[in-house]
Amino acid sequence: MNYEASQAATALEILLRLLPAVSSHREYVELVEVASDSSRWDEAHEVFGRIRRNITLPNEASSTTDADSIFAYVAENAAKTIYNCSHPITPFDEDNLEWLLKCEKEFLAAIDEVD
């Protein structure tokens, strides 16, 4: 996939729309800040790592499957998509945007079940 600014904009839009429905984490705030400034998109790789270490892996270790834990996958794939939009030498997999959209649907289904 040829990553363009529009994919980063899509990732940012998804984050901004869904964040009010999840618990606050500084990693998510940082990801929004990075996504909002194209000169910082390469920093999304580091933010991905912090999301993975501090949120996703602990959720997986405790078998947490609530909407907040599903959102961590949204955030991970948003970070990967944003990083790839910086056109790095070693990008993440090419299907991160597709995974982001899939995880967004799973998250929306999970919060719809709660309502």
WOFENDA-V385268 format. One record per residue. N is the residue number from 1. RES is the residue in one small letter. PSI is psi in radians with two decimals (none if undefined). Layout:
BEGIN
n & res & psi
N & RES & PSI
N & RES & PSI
END
This chain:
BEGIN
n & res & psi
1 & m & 2.42
2 & n & 1.82
3 & y & 2.35
4 & e & 2.94
5 & a & -0.52
6 & s & -0.55
7 & q & -0.68
8 & a & -0.68
9 & a & -0.68
10 & t & -0.79
11 & a & -0.78
12 & l & -0.75
13 & e & -0.74
14 & i & -0.80
15 & l & -0.87
16 & l & -0.61
17 & r & -0.64
18 & l & -0.43
19 & l & -0.65
20 & p & -0.28
21 & a & 0.05
22 & v & 2.89
23 & s & 2.56
24 & s & 2.36
25 & h & 2.41
26 & r & -0.51
27 & e & -0.65
28 & y & -0.71
29 & v & -0.78
30 & e & -0.70
31 & l & -0.72
32 & v & -0.73
33 & e & -0.77
34 & v & -0.77
35 & a & -0.48
36 & s & -0.13
37 & d & 1.78
38 & s & -0.44
39 & s & -0.18
40 & r & 0.05
41 & w & -0.53
42 & d & -0.37
43 & e & -0.24
44 & a & -0.44
45 & h & -0.79
46 & e & -0.69
47 & v & -0.72
48 & f & -0.83
49 & g & -0.72
50 & r & -0.69
51 & i & -0.79
52 & r & -0.87
53 & r & -0.79
54 & n & -0.36
55 & i & -1.05
56 & t & -0.92
57 & l & -0.74
58 & p & -0.65
59 & n & -0.78
60 & e & -0.69
61 & a & -0.56
62 & s & 0.14
63 & s & 0.59
64 & t & 2.29
65 & t & 0.41
66 & d & 3.14
67 & a & -0.69
68 & d & -0.71
69 & s & -0.58
70 & i & -0.66
71 & f & -0.53
72 & a & -0.61
73 & y & -0.59
74 & v & -0.86
75 & a & -0.73
76 & e & -0.84
77 & n & -0.52
78 & a & -0.77
79 & a & -0.76
80 & k & -0.75
81 & t & -0.81
82 & i & -0.76
83 & y & -0.79
84 & n & -0.49
85 & c & -0.22
86 & s & -0.02
87 & h & 0.97
88 & p & 2.86
89 & i & -0.68
90 & t & 1.49
91 & p & 2.89
92 & f & 3.10
93 & d & 2.71
94 & e & -0.25
95 & d & 0.36
96 & n & -0.65
97 & l & -0.73
98 & e & -0.73
99 & w & -0.67
100 & l & -0.83
101 & l & -0.66
102 & k & -0.79
103 & c & -0.63
104 & e & -0.79
105 & k & -0.73
106 & e & -0.72
107 & f & -0.82
108 & l & -0.67
109 & a & -0.70
110 & a & -0.73
111 & i & -0.44
112 & d & -0.62
113 & e & -0.54
114 & v & -0.62
115 & d & none
END
